[in-house]
Amino acid sequence: ACRSTCTACAGTLTLEFTFLSRLTRRRVFAEVAQRASDALFSRRSSRDLVGGLIDVRTGNWLDTTASIGAGRDSYYEYLVKQYALFGDTRYLAMFNRAYAAAERHLRQPLSDWYY
């Protein structure tokens, strides 16, 4: 069985599973997905950045490279979407912190390009 997943895969289930919980009236789907998203955020670096690949059993980063590129971008996108659709301010705070870190550490100097 696969023991790893990219940040985007682990972090984007919140939206779909929250909808599923609302449709089925079973909160468990949203709770599990929210735990996954929270676990990613809690494992961010001292610079508030997340890596690219995580071991789903140990929670250790297998790829610590921070980026807003493929395999990572949807994680950030879904934080703000979770807030926009469901009003959960926790996700807005997480997005704001992640966005500030990306601006501070991933943006190339004097440019609109990011790593």
C-alpha positions in Angstrom: 0.0 0.0 0.0 1.1 3.5 -0.7 2.5 5.3 2.3 2.8 8.8 0.9 0.7 11.5 -0.7 1.4 15.0 -2.1 0.3 18.0 -0.1 -2.5 18.9 -2.5 -4.0 15.4 -2.3 -4.0 15.4 1.5 -5.2 18.9 1.8 -8.0 19.2 -0.7 -10.4 16.6 0.7 -11.9 19.0 3.1 -14.2 20.6 0.6 -15.6 17.5 -0.9 -15.9 15.6 2.3 -17.6 18.6 4.1 -20.2 18.5 1.3 -20.6 14.8 1.7 -21.1 15.2 5.4 -23.8 17.8 4.7 -25.5 15.6 2.1 -25.5 12.4 4.3 -25.8 14.2 7.6 -22.9 12.2 8.8 -20.2 14.5 10.3 -17.5 11.8 10.2 -16.5 12.6 6.6 -15.8 16.2 7.3 -14.0 15.5 10.6 -11.6 13.0 9.0 -10.7 15.3 6.1 -10.3 18.3 8.4 -7.9 16.3 10.6 -5.8 15.6 7.5 -5.7 19.3 6.6 -5.0 20.3 10.1 -2.2 17.7 10.3 -0.5 19.2 7.2 -0.7 22.7 8.7 0.6 21.6 12.0 3.7 20.1 10.3 4.7 23.3 8.5 8.2 24.4 8.9 9.5 27.2 11.1 9.0 29.4 8.1 5.3 28.4 8.0 5.8 26.5 4.7 4.7 23.0 3.9 6.6 20.4 2.0 5.5 18.5 -1.1 5.2 14.8 -0.1 4.3 13.4 3.3 4.4 9.9 4.8 0.7 9.3 5.8 1.6 6.8 8.5 4.4 8.7 10.3 3.6 12.3 9.3 7.2 12.9 8.3 7.9 15.0 5.2 9.4 12.9 2.4 9.9 16.0 0.3 10.5 19.2 2.3 10.7 21.4 -0.8 8.3 24.3 -0.4 6.6 25.6 -3.5 3.3 26.9 -4.9 3.7 24.6 -7.9 2.2 21.2 -8.9 1.3 18.9 -6.0 1.1 21.8 -3.6 -1.0 24.6 -5.1 -4.4 23.1 -4.5 -3.6 22.9 -0.8 -3.5 26.7 -0.5 -6.5 27.1 -2.9 -8.7 24.8 -0.8 -7.9 26.6 2.5 -9.5 29.7 1.2 -12.3 27.9 -0.6 -13.2 26.1 2.6 -13.6 29.5 4.3 -15.5 31.0 1.3 -18.0 28.2 1.1 -18.5 27.3 4.7 -17.4 30.4 6.6 -14.9 28.5 8.7 -12.5 31.3 9.8 -10.0 28.7 10.9 -9.2 28.0 7.3 -9.0 31.7 6.5 -6.4 32.1 9.2 -4.5 29.1 7.9 -4.6 30.5 4.4 -3.5 34.0 5.5 -0.5 32.5 7.3 0.5 30.3 4.4 0.1 33.1 1.9 2.2 35.4 4.0 4.9 32.7 4.2 4.8 32.2 0.4 5.1 35.9 -0.2 8.0 36.1 2.2 10.0 33.0 1.3 8.9 31.8 -2.2 8.6 35.0 -4.2 11.7 35.8 -6.2 13.1 39.2 -5.4 11.9 42.1 -7.6 9.7 39.8 -9.6 6.2 38.3 -9.8 7.7 34.8 -10.2 7.6 32.2 -7.4 9.6 29.1 -6.6 
